[in-house]
Amino acid sequence: MGRLASKHRPAASSSLVLEDVDWRTYGRLLRAVADCPGVRLTYDRGSLEIKSPLLEHEDDARFLGRLVLVLTEELGLPLKSGGATTLRRQLRRRGIEADESFWIASAPRMQGRRRLDLRTDPPPDLAIEVDVSHSSLDRLAIYATLGVPEVWRLDGEVLLFYILGADGAFITAERSRSFPLVAPANLLPFLTQARQAGDQNPVVRAFRTWVQQQRGPVT
């Protein structure tokens, strides 16, 4: 199946890395944990990372996902949510599960799709990564190889937007590719409020009001 790498850090990140894992074994493990939402697998050319997300990780990811929903609603954009859908390509020998993923511009191409096949289906337009425990694998490089055009990455108090360039590598961007009116600094105050709130709905409503103000009147 594979050997345990020296990168095993159970106490700090609830994760472990196995080396020399073949693609078939990776597929079997995906099926084995399919009904275990608390387990995430990342595969990079024989290295397999198994992680169990922490509460703070899930909380931030879900909230940022809610902001994406508001943005698409208020800006009249299509949306298909992918959640933590496994993105993988055997030819590339890579696979990953985002904290949240969304088809936006390419949502119409996913109409009726119940299973994802990146050989024919488009990758999500946006993936959200909350890096609480610091992955041992280069997750951005995996997203780039799979063709995901935009990644929002939150590391503590730092939120960065990454846009896939023409050369196939990510660069940081001041504005979102999917939502040009949004910069990381616009989202962080709402995220800070949500972390302290017992009820996040008022924070989401405040964000909706902000989007409406930025958008202007609907004609």
Beta strands, then each sheet from edge to edge (+ up, - down):
strand 1: 3-4
strand 2: 15-19
strand 3: 40-44
strand 4: 47-51
strand 5: 80-81
strand 6: 86-89
strand 7: 94-97
strand 8: 100-103
strand 9: 126-130
strand 10: 150-155
strand 11: 158-164
strand 12: 170-173
sheet 1: 1+ 2- 4+ 3- 7+ 6-
sheet 2: 5+ 8- 9+ 10+ 11- 12+
end
